[in-house]
Amino acid sequence: MGGDHAPDVVLDGLERAADRHRGARFLLVGDEARLKAGLARRPKAAAVCTIRHAPDVISGDMKPTAALRLRRASMRLAIDAVAAGEAEGVISAGNTGALMALAKIVLRTMPEIDRPALAAIGPSARGDVVLLDLGANITYEVRNLVEFAVMGDAFARAVLGLTAPSIGLLNVGSEELKGDERIRQAAEILRESHIGANFHGFVEGHDITAGTVDVVVTDGFTGNVALKTGEGALKLVGTLLRQVFNSSIPARLGYLLARPALDRLREWMDPRRYNGAVLIGLNGVVVKSHGGTDALGFAHALDVAMDMVTHGFNERIRTGVALLGGSAGEKAAEPAPQALAR
């Protein structure tokens, strides 16, 4: 029931995705009357859905502390279904803060993981790139960066289908002496780990869109800034292109000639293709759809969740962390100095 156009966008997304995920079943949690009426107009979604009534809805502006008290809200009951083993994962277009808080408390962090992370897919010159953490952890230790790398590796394998994803740590430079002691220690552990052959080393901000690596690992503060900067840059490019092509009659004629190429560019940069941020490291799959997306965007978020479930994403994490042994934890226990950019 969350998002700007709920529940229609959710139902339309399911109608689109039903053919792609034959054999899957979906539990719709929300206002039973509205959901029944909506499914009556969407036969493909109706064939794969079961409704569970929820009398309450967590609004988009509700604080997470208030959301925690709504035990019969649609978001809470959906997460409860995952905790009870009735569903493999949850997808919501609702309140992000509430979803993260509820998921952490109800599903809990995997025993092998110190902190969960927020991951997403973005465009690059070489294809798709995975970024994490994007805001779940403002502070971090060595162990967290190492575990983020393992989770990012598992995510790229499960969702992007990569057999050997390359991994980089976001830093202020690519040289080995750059950054603070924590990030250098994390790099040392990763070089010696089971994913060491795929560890590229340090990458900089421009490497994200260049596609230098398949997985970019950083802390939540830096990752969120990088994400928002990238989104702003894409919007700026779109605005400038519209201004240029509307500036004169010759420019408008030029737009008509360039339109096929611009349509391909628009499709490649369409944010709906990258809809579906994932809170990883929990005992269950949790996917956050953008609240303002349409049916195509929600269907993409559903695809991400299905890929994670069908490719055993959480088991990949458990295996990867087990292969690390105790090295990440030992480094995390060491006192970390203040961050210095060199």
BAZA-713466 format. One record per atom (N, C-alpha, C): residue in one letter; x, y, z. Coordinates in steps of 0.2 Angstrom, whole numbers, plus 5000, padded with zeros to 4 digits. Layout:
# residues N
AXYZ/...
//
This chain:
# residues 342
M500449945000/M500050005000/M500450065000/G501150065000/G501550115000/G501750144993/G501950204992/G502150234986/G501650284984/D501850324979/D501450384977/D500850364973/H500750304970/H500250284966/H500050214968/A500050194975/A499850124977/A499050124978/P498850064977/P499150004975/P499149984968/D498950034963/D498950024956/D499550004953/V500150044955/V500750034952/V501049964954/V500849944960/V501149874962/V500749824958/L500149824957/L499749774954/L499849774946/D500049834943/D500249844936/D500949814935/G501349824940/G502049794940/G501949714940/L501549684944/L501449614945/L501149584938/E500649624935/E500349604929/E500949594924/R501449644924/R501949644919/R502449584920/A502549574927/A503049524929/A502849454929/A502149444929/A501949374930/A502149324925/D502249344919/D502449304913/D503149284914/R503549334917/R504249314918/R504449274923/H503949264928/H504149224934/H503549174935/R503549124930/R503049074930/R503149024936/G502649014940/G502748964946/G502849004952/A503049064952/A503049104958/A502449124961/R502349134967/R501749154970/R501849224974/F501449264975/F501549334978/F500949344983/L501149364989/L500749384994/L500649454994/L500049484993/L499849554993/L499549575000/V499949615003/V499649635010/V499449705010/G498849715012/G498549785011/G497749785012/D497449835010/D496749845010/D496449795005/E496049745008/E495849685005/E495349704999/A494849755001/A494349774996/A494649804990/R495149854991/R495549884985/R495949834981/L496249794985/L496649744981/L496249694977/K495649674980/K495249634976/K494949664970/A494749724970/A494549764965/A495049774959/G495649784962/G496249794957/G496349734953/L496449674957/L496549614954/L496049594949/A495449614950/A494849594945/A495049624938/R495349674938/R495549704931/R496249684929/R496549644932/R497249614930/R497249544931/P497049504926/P496949434927/P497649394928/K498149414925/K498849384926/K499049394933/A499049444936/A499249454943/A498749424947/A498149424946/A497649384950/A497749314951/A498049284945/A498149214945/A498749194950/V499149234951/V499749214955/V499849254962/C499249284964/C499249324970/C498749294975/T498949304982/T498549294987/T498549354992/I497949374994/I497849434998/I497849425005/R498149465009/R498149465016/R497949535018/H497349545022/H497149605024/H497549645029/A497749705028/A498049745033/A497649805034/P497449825040/P496949885042/P497349945042/D498049945043/D498350005043/D498950015038/V499050085037/V499650095032/V500150145035/I500750135034/I501250175036/I501350235030/S501250295032/S501250355028/S501950365026/G502050405020/G502750415018/G503150465022/D502750505026/D503150555031/D503150525038/M502950465039/M502950445046/M503650425049/K503750445055/K504450435057/K504550355059/P505150325058/P505250255059/P504950235066/T505050275071/T504850265078/T504150255079/A503750295075/A503050285075/A502850225071/A503150215066/A503050155061/A503050085065/L503550085070/L503750025074/L503150005078/R502650055080/R502150045084/R501550015080/L501550025074/L500949995070/L501049925068/R500749885072/R500949805071/R500449775066/R499949815064/R499449785058/R499549825052/A500049865051/A500149895045/A500349855039/S500249865033/S500349825027/S501149805027/M501549855028/M502249845028/M502549805033/R502249805039/R502449765045/R502249695044/L501649685042/L501349615040/L501749585035/A501949625030/A502349595024/A503049565027/I503349605031/I503949585034/I503949525038/D503349535042/D503249475047/D503149405043/A502849415037/A502749355033/A503449325031/V503949365030/V504649345028/V504949315034/A504849345040/A505149315046/A504849245048/A504149235046/A503849175048/A503949125043/G504349135038/G504449085032/G503949075027/E503449125027/E502849115023/E503049155016/A503549195016/A503849225010/A504549225010/E504849225004/E505649225004/E505949295004/G505449345002/G505749415002/G505149465002/V505249525003/V504749585003/V505049634999/I504549664995/I504649724991/I504149774993/S504349834994/S503949894996/S504149954992/A503649994990/A503750064988/A503650114993/G503550094999/G503350145004/G503950175008/N503850205014/N504250245018/N504950205019/T505450235016/T506150205016/T506450195023/G506350245027/G506650245034/G506250185038/A505550185037/A505150135041/A505350065039/L505450055032/L505649985029/L506249965032/M506750005032/M507449985035/M507349975042/A507050015046/A506950005053/A506649935055/L506049925052/L505649865053/L506049805051/A506349805045/A506749755042/A507249735047/K507649785050/K508249765054/K507949735061/I507349755063/I507149735070/I506749665069/V506349665064/V505949595063/V506449545060/L506749555055/L507149505051/L507849495055/R508149545057/R508749545061/R509349525056/T509949555058/T510549545054/T510749475054/M510949445048/M511249375048/M511849375053/P511849315057/P512349305062/P513049315059/E513149305053/E513849305050/E514049385048/I513549425049/I513649495046/I513649545052/D514049595052/D514049645058/D513549695057/R513549725050/R512949775049/R512749755042/P512049765041/P511749765034/P511949825030/A511949825024/A512049875019/A511549885014/L511549945011/L511049965006/L511449964999/A511149924995/A511549914988/A511049934983/A511249954977/A510849964971/A511349954965/I510949954959/I511349954953/I511250014949/G511750034946/G511750094942/G512150084935/P512050134930/P512350134924/P513050154924/S513450124919/S514150144918/S514250134910/A514850154908/A515050144901/A515150074899/R515250034904/R515349964902/R514749914904/G514249944906/G513649904908/G513449924915/D513149884919/D512849894925/D513449894931/V513349934936/V513849934941/V513449924948/V513649884953/V513349884959/V513749934964/L513349964968/L513650014973/L513349994980/L513749994985/L513549984992/L514150014996/D514050035002/D513350055005/D513150115003/L512450125003/L512150195000/L511850225006/G511950215012/G511650255017/G511450215023/A511550155024/A511350115030/A511750125035/N512450145034/N512950145039/N513350215038/I513250265042/I513650325041/I514350315044/T514450275049/T515050265052/T515250185050/Y515950175050/Y516050105048/Y516750085051/E516850025051/E517549995053/E517849955047/V518449925048/V518749885043/V518249825041/R518049795047/R517649735045/R517049745041/N516749805042/N516149825038/N516249825030/L516849865029/L517049865022/L517149795018/V517549755022/V517649685020/V517049645018/E516549655023/E515949615022/E515449645017/F515549715016/F515149745011/F515449715004/A516049705003/A516349684997/A516149614996/V516049575001/V515849505000/V515049504998/M514649545001/M513949554999/M513949584992/G514349624990/G514249654984/G514449604979/D514949564980/D515149504976/D514549464975/A514249444980/A513649394980/A513049424976/F512949494977/F512449524973/F512549534966/A513149544964/A513349544957/A513249484953/R513449424957/R513349364954/R512649344953/A512249354959/A511549334959/A511049374954/V511149444954/V510749484950/V510949504943/L511649514943/L511949534936/L512149474932/G512149414936/G512349354932/G513149354931/L513549384934/L514249384933/L514549334936/T515049294933/T515349244936/T516049264940/A516349314939/A516949344942/A516949414942/P516449444946/P516449524946/P517049554949/S517249604946/S517849644949/S517549694954/I517949704959/I517749744965/I518249794967/G518049854968/G518449914970/G518249944976/L518749974980/L518550014986/L518650084984/L518050124985/L518050194983/L518550234988/N518950274985/N519450304989/N519650374986/V520050414989/V520250484986/V520750474981/G521050414980/G521550404975/G521650334974/S521950314968/S522050244967/S522650214969/E523150254972/E523750234974/E523650194981/E524050154983/E524050104988/E524050144995/L524450204995/L524550245001/L523950295002/K523450294998/K522950344999/K522450325004/G522050365007/G521550355011/G521750345018/D521250325023/D521450315030/D521650245031/E521850235037/E522050165039/E521550115038/R520950125040/R520350075039/R520350045032/I520350095027/I520150075020/I520850035018/R521450055020/R522050015018/R522049945021/Q521849945027/Q521749875030/Q521249835027/A520649865025/A520149825021/A520449795015/A520849845011/A521149825005/A521549765006/E521949765011/E522449715013/E522149645014/I521549645018/I521149585019/I520849555013/L520649605008/L520249585002/L520749554997/R521349574997/R521849554993/R522049474994/E522049465001/E522249395003/E521649355004/S521049375002/S520449335003/S520249294997/H519749254998/H519549214992/H519249254986/I519149314987/I518949354981/I519549404979/G520149384981/G520749424980/G520849434973/A520749374969/A520949374962/A520449424958/N519949444961/N519449494957/N519449564961/F519949574966/F519949634969/F520349684965/H520049734963/H520449784958/H520949824962/G520749844968/G521049894972/G520649954973/F520950014974/F520550074975/F520350104969/V519750134969/V519450164963/V519250234966/E519150284961/E518950354962/E518250364960/G517950424961/G517250434959/G517150424952/H517650444948/H517450444940/H517450374938/D517750324942/D517750254940/D517050224940/I516650254944/I515950224945/I515650224938/T515550284935/T515250284928/T515650264923/A516350254924/A516750224919/A516750154918/G516450124923/G516350054923/G517050014925/T517450044928/T518150014930/T518049954933/V517649944938/V517449884941/V516749874941/D516549814943/D515849794943/D515449804950/V515849814955/V515649824962/V516049874965/V515749934967/V516049984971/V515849984978/V516349984982/V516149974990/V516450034993/T515950064998/T516150115002/T515750125008/D515850175012/D515350185018/D514750215016/G514250215020/G513550235019/G513550315018/F513950355021/F513950425020/F514250445013/T514850415012/T515150425005/T514750404999/G514450345000/G514050314995/G513450344994/N513050374999/N512450414998/N512650474994/V513150514996/V513350574992/V513550554985/A513850504984/A514050484977/A513350474973/L512950434976/L512350414973/L511950474971/K511850524976/K511450584975/K511750634969/T512450634970/T512750674965/T512650644958/G512750574957/G512650544951/G511950564948/E511450554952/E510750564950/E510650634948/G510950684952/G510950754950/G511250774943/A511750734942/A512150744936/A511750724930/L511350664931/L510950644925/L510350684924/K510050714929/K509550764928/K509850824925/L510450844926/L510650904923/L510850894916/V511050834914/V511150824907/V510550824903/G509950794906/G509350794903/G509050864902/T509150904907/T508950974907/T509351014901/L509951004901/L510351044896/L510251024889/L510050964888/L509950934881/L509250964879/R508750964884/R508151004882/R508251074880/Q508651104884/Q508751184883/Q509051194876/V509551144874/V509951154868/V509551144862/F509151084862/F508751074857/F508051114856/N507951154861/N507351204860/N507651274859/S508251284858/S508551354858/S508451384851/S508351344846/S508251374839/S507851324835/I507651354829/I507351304824/I507851254821/P508451284820/P508951234817/P509151174823/A509151194829/A509251154834/A508651094835/R508051124834/R507451074834/R507551024828/L507751054822/L507851004816/L508350954818/G508850984821/G509450934823/G509150884828/Y508750894832/Y508450844837/Y508050794833/L507650814828/L507350764824/L507750714821/L508350744818/L508850694815/L509150654820/A509350674826/A509650634832/A509150594836/R508550604835/R508050574839/R508150494840/P508250454835/P508350384836/P508950374841/A509450404840/A510050394845/A509850424852/L509550474852/L509350504859/L508850454862/D508350424859/D507950374862/D508250314865/R508850294861/R509250244864/R509550264870/L509850324870/L510150354876/L509650354882/R509050384880/R508550384886/R508350324889/E508350274884/E508150204887/E508750174891/W509350194889/W509950164893/W509950194900/M509750264900/M509850304906/M509150304910/D508650264908/D508050264911/D508050244919/P507950284924/P508050264931/P507550204932/R507050184929/R506650134930/R507050064929/R507550064925/R507950004924/R508349984930/Y508450034934/Y508850024940/Y508450034947/N507850024946/N507350034952/N507449964956/G507549974963/G507549924967/G508249924971/A508249964976/A508849964981/A508749904986/V509249874988/V509149814992/V509549824999/L509149805004/L509549805011/L509749735012/I510449725011/I510749655011/I511049645018/G511149585020/G511449565026/G510949545031/L510249545029/L509749525034/L509549445033/N509149425037/N508849355036/N508249355032/G508349375026/G507749375021/G507949435016/V507649425010/V507749475005/V507249535006/V507549595006/V507149655007/V507349705001/V506849724997/V506949764991/V506549834992/K506849884991/K506449954991/K506449984984/S505749984982/S505650014976/S505550094977/H505750134972/H505650204972/H504850214973/G504650264977/G503950274978/G503650304973/G504050344968/G503650374963/G503750334956/T503950274956/T504050234950/T503350214947/D503450194941/D502750164938/D502850094937/A502350064933/A502349984933/A502949954931/L503249984926/L503949954923/L504449954928/G504450014932/G504950014937/G504849964943/F504249954945/F504049914950/F504249844948/A504049824942/A504249764939/A504949744939/H505349794938/H506149784939/H506349774946/A506049804951/A506149794958/A505949724959/L505449694957/L505249634958/L505749584955/D505949594949/D506449554946/D507149544950/V507349604953/V507949604957/V507749554963/A507149554966/A507049514972/A507049444970/M506749424964/M506649354962/M507349334960/D507849374957/D508449344956/D508849334962/M508749374967/M509049354974/M508849294977/V508149284976/V507949224979/V508149164975/T508049164969/T508149104965/T508849084964/H509349134965/H510049114965/H510349114972/G509949104977/G510249084984/G510749144986/F510449204986/F510949264988/F511149254995/N510749245000/N510949245007/N511449185008/E511349135005/E511849075006/E512549095003/R512549134997/R513149154994/R513549194999/I513149235003/I513449285008/I513749245014/R513349195016/R513649145022/R514249115020/T514249085013/T514849055011/T515449105010/G515349165008/G515849205007/G516149235013/V515749245018/V515949265025/V516349215028/A516149155028/A516449095031/A517149085028/L517249095021/L517949095018/L518349145021/L518149205023/L518549255026/L518949235032/G518649185036/G518949165042/G518849225047/G519349235051/G519349285057/G519649345055/S519949355049/S520449405048/S520049475048/A519449475045/A519049545045/A518949565052/G518649515057/G518549535064/G519149555067/E519749525066/E520349545070/E520549615068/K520449635062/K520649695060/K520149745063/A519549735063/A519049775066/A519149795073/A519449745076/A519549755084/A520149805085/E520549815080/E521149865081/E520849935081/P521149975085/P520950045085/P521050075079/A520550115076/A520550145070/A520750225071/P521250245068/P521450315068/P520950365065/Q521050425066/Q520550475062/Q520750475055/A520150485051/A520250475044/A520650535041/L521150515036/L521550565033/L521650555026/A521550605022/A521550605015/A522250625013/R522650585009/R523350595008/R523450615000/
//
